[in-house]
Amino acid sequence: MANSKVKIFRYADTQYPKMWEKEAQIIEDIRASHLDQALQIYRCSENTLVLPSGRKWQATQDVVKALSDDGWSVLSRRSGGAPVPQTAGMLNVSHFYLWPEYSAYSVKQAYECLCHALTLFFESLGINVQPHATAHSFCDGDYNLNVDGQKIVGTAQRVLTVRKNRRLVLAQACILMSGDMQNVVRLRSI
């Protein structure tokens, strides 16, 4: 991309709803041609369970109270998938980019590009990761990154049409860095 407009946004400790506002602004900046791509890196300061849209996982009063009693807030997002816990021990990386103009969009290829970049990053740190589904993990998917069979990265993507039918890919990775994973695992029982 000649004269590409690129920006990195970093947020050390933030609340999850604020990230949706920041994400929406980045998308608008790409739509308006102020940016061609962006990298957003953030960590949430409070425990939040983010529920997907649909009827399978509802934020009922009982669920919200049980989670609140356990120190968690609950939010619902507009996309599908499964519930995703957010804690200060998780680093979120979102890459916003325009899909190549003369190439048909491919969900598989977009995931493979994200996993390849992350795999190279972990290899540079001497960590061998394998992309595959992870039995019994939260928000399981075919493009988790695993070390010795344990999930350390969950991935997701969202695609929007912008700029004369160009595809905007929002590729996301949630990297499990530290924290009380037993507290996260316990969410499965609520």
FENZI-V202687 format. One record per backbone hydrogen bond with DSSP energy under -1.0 kcal/mol. NH is the residue of the N-H (numbers start at 1). CO is the residue of the C=O. If there is no record, write none. Layout:
NH,CO / NH,CO
//
This chain:
4,1 / 7,37 / 9,39 / 11,41 / 14,43 / 19,15 / 20,16 / 21,17 / 22,18 / 23,19 / 24,20 / 25,21 / 26,22 / 27,23 / 28,24 / 29,25 / 30,26 / 31,27 / 32,28 / 33,30 / 34,29 / 35,29 / 36,5 / 37,5 / 38,96 / 39,7 / 40,94 / 41,9 / 42,92 / 43,11 / 45,14 / 48,86 / 49,73 / 50,84 / 51,75 / 53,79 / 60,58 / 64,60 / 65,61 / 66,62 / 67,63 / 68,64 / 69,65 / 71,68 / 72,67 / 73,47 / 75,49 / 77,51 / 84,50 / 86,48 / 90,87 / 91,175 / 92,42 / 93,173 / 94,40 / 95,171 / 96,38 / 97,169 / 99,167 / 103,100 / 110,106 / 111,107 / 112,108 / 113,109 / 114,110 / 115,111 / 116,112 / 117,113 / 118,114 / 119,115 / 120,116 / 121,117 / 122,118 / 123,119 / 124,120 / 126,123 / 127,122 / 130,146 / 132,144 / 137,134 / 144,141 / 145,153 / 146,130 / 147,150 / 150,147 / 152,145 / 153,145 / 154,174 / 156,172 / 158,170 / 160,168 / 162,166 / 166,162 / 168,160 / 169,97 / 170,158 / 171,95 / 172,156 / 173,93 / 174,154 / 175,91 / 176,152 / 177,89 / 178,89 / 181,179 / 184,180 / 185,181 / 186,182 / 187,184 / 188,185 / 189,186 / 190,187
//
